[in-house]
């Protein structure tokens, strides 16, 4: 069973880069700081595994990709409020 800190480390090192790539986002197009990742872990992933965490990060990336595709192409810094949105 992963602790919250382990989940944050795995998300930062592996899941966020993987989801950026899968959703066609450049690294500079999306900043996913610690506080936003912590919000995802604490509020949206209740089970011990990482599957739902990756889904939630992917959901945030897809929403950003849609914004970029609709013409809003400026870089985004994820915040806890945007995660909840």
Secondary structure by P-SEA (a helix, b strand, c coil): cccaaaaaaaaaccaaaaaaaaaccccccccccaaaaaaaaaccccccccaaaaaaaaaaaaaaaaaaaaccccbbbbccccccc
